[in-house]
Amino acid sequence: MMAYFSDASLPTESDLEEQEATPETYCPRELEYWELERLLESRGPPVVIEYLKNIGVVTLRECVVGKLRGDIESVVDLSSALSWNAFWSGTPPPNNARYSVDDWDAIGEFCMQMCQCCTNDPTVEHVKSVMINVLRLK
């Protein structure tokens, strides 16, 4: 016995054109999540903030687009806060700080890349804020 297939069930040419003309659209937030995932997969965070690889992109995005912070003293010890200030002013850091100049540089570079996943042309103040937000997660 032969099966019967109706021509009515076949897509018409206009149906195919309509399907091709409707590209998938994503909200900017989803695109930012994907960019952050790509960043984590392609290079990963520096060793000093390696814990970020175990934190979801939703939280990482919030570090970038959330509240701007400038209170480094609330997330690191006093000698590291002095090291932070020395890093940004270009003066020699204290010897007993938890974070070295190289650490601050690596954290800043990664946070800059995180910013670029979510915004165009981030400012230095924005990157500093993201650095603080990232350190707050530790």
Secondary structure per residue as TSV (DSSP state, phi and psi in degrees):
chain	resnum	aa	ss	phi	psi
A	1	M	-	360.0	139.4
A	2	M	-	-99.0	136.8
A	3	A	-	-77.6	148.2
A	4	Y	-	-106.8	128.2
A	5	F	-	-119.7	127.7
A	6	S	-	-81.2	142.3
A	7	D	G	-66.4	-20.2
A	8	A	G	-65.9	-23.7
A	9	S	G	-84.9	-12.3
A	10	L	S	-77.9	140.4
A	11	P	-	-68.2	141.4
A	12	T	-	-87.0	170.4
A	13	E	H	-62.2	-38.2
A	14	S	H	-69.7	-32.0
A	15	D	H	-64.2	-43.1
A	16	L	H	-65.2	-41.0
A	17	E	H	-63.8	-39.7
A	18	E	H	-65.1	-41.0
A	19	Q	H	-64.6	-41.7
A	20	E	H	-72.1	-29.6
A	21	A	H	-79.1	-11.8
A	22	T	S	-103.8	88.3
A	23	P	-	-72.5	154.0
A	24	E	-	-70.6	134.7
A	25	T	-	-116.4	141.9
A	26	Y	-	-124.5	149.2
A	27	C	-	-75.0	156.1
A	28	P	H	-55.8	-35.0
A	29	R	H	-61.1	-42.4
A	30	E	H	-63.6	-41.7
A	31	L	H	-63.1	-38.3
A	32	E	H	-65.7	-40.4
A	33	Y	H	-58.9	-44.2
A	34	W	H	-65.0	-39.5
A	35	E	H	-63.8	-41.5
A	36	L	H	-65.0	-41.0
A	37	E	H	-60.9	-42.6
A	38	R	H	-61.8	-40.9
A	39	L	H	-62.2	-46.4
A	40	L	H	-63.2	-38.7
A	41	E	H	-74.1	-36.2
A	42	S	H	-79.1	-37.0
A	43	R	T	-134.2	-29.9
A	44	G	-	71.6	163.3
A	45	P	-	-73.8	157.4
A	46	P	-	-66.1	160.8
A	47	V	G	-53.9	-38.9
A	48	V	G	-63.7	-25.8
A	49	I	G	-126.1	38.1
A	50	E	G	-60.1	-24.4
A	51	Y	G	-58.9	-18.9
A	52	L	G	-64.1	-25.8
A	53	K	G	-68.1	-16.3
A	54	N	G	-101.1	5.1
A	55	I	S	-106.2	137.1
A	56	G	-	-67.0	158.8
A	57	V	H	-68.1	-22.2
A	58	V	H	-63.7	-45.2
A	59	T	H	-67.9	-41.1
A	60	L	H	-63.8	-40.2
A	61	R	H	-63.1	-38.3
A	62	E	H	-63.5	-32.0
A	63	C	H	-61.1	-32.5
A	64	V	H	-86.0	-46.1
A	65	V	H	-97.8	-6.8
A	66	G	S	-77.0	-163.6
A	67	K	-	-57.6	131.9
A	68	L	-	-74.7	134.5
A	69	R	-	-125.0	153.3
A	70	G	-	-137.2	14.8
A	71	D	-	-103.4	69.5
A	72	I	G	-57.8	-31.1
A	73	E	G	-62.9	-21.4
A	74	S	G	-82.4	-8.8
A	75	V	T	-121.7	-13.2
A	76	V	S	-132.6	164.2
A	77	D	-	-69.7	168.4
A	78	L	H	-59.9	-44.9
A	79	S	H	-66.6	-32.8
A	80	S	H	-71.7	-34.0
A	81	A	H	-65.0	-39.2
A	82	L	H	-65.6	-37.7
A	83	S	H	-64.1	-39.9
A	84	W	H	-58.0	-50.6
A	85	N	H	-62.2	-40.0
A	86	A	H	-65.3	-40.6
A	87	F	H	-59.0	-47.4
A	88	W	H	-74.5	-23.8
A	89	S	H	-95.8	-9.0
A	90	G	T	79.8	18.0
A	91	T	-	-98.7	163.0
A	92	P	-	-64.4	135.9
A	93	P	-	-81.2	160.9
A	94	P	-	-66.6	153.0
A	95	N	T	-74.0	-27.0
A	96	N	T	-97.8	16.7
A	97	A	-	-77.4	146.5
A	98	R	S	-67.0	-34.5
A	99	Y	S	-110.0	127.4
A	100	S	-	-88.4	175.3
A	101	V	H	-59.7	-41.1
A	102	D	H	-63.9	-38.3
A	103	D	H	-62.7	-48.0
A	104	W	H	-60.8	-39.8
A	105	D	H	-63.9	-44.6
A	106	A	H	-65.7	-42.6
A	107	I	H	-63.0	-45.7
A	108	G	H	-62.3	-42.0
A	109	E	H	-63.4	-45.0
A	110	F	H	-66.0	-40.6
A	111	C	H	-66.5	-33.9
A	112	M	H	-62.5	-42.9
A	113	Q	H	-66.2	-36.3
A	114	M	H	-62.2	-43.7
A	115	C	H	-59.4	-42.5
A	116	Q	H	-66.1	-20.5
A	117	C	H	-72.3	-23.6
A	118	C	H	-119.6	-13.4
A	119	T	S	-152.8	156.9
A	120	N	S	-92.7	139.6
A	121	D	S	49.8	62.7
A	122	P	-	-66.4	147.3
A	123	T	-	-85.8	166.4
A	124	V	H	-61.4	-39.6
A	125	E	H	-62.9	-37.1
A	126	H	H	-66.0	-44.9
A	127	V	H	-61.7	-42.7
A	128	K	H	-58.4	-43.3
A	129	S	H	-62.6	-42.1
A	130	V	H	-64.6	-39.5
A	131	M	H	-58.9	-44.7
A	132	I	H	-64.6	-44.5
A	133	N	H	-61.9	-38.5
A	134	V	H	-66.4	-43.1
A	135	L	H	-67.1	-28.4
A	136	R	H	-63.7	-26.0
A	137	L	T	-74.1	-16.9
A	138	K	-	-68.8	360.0
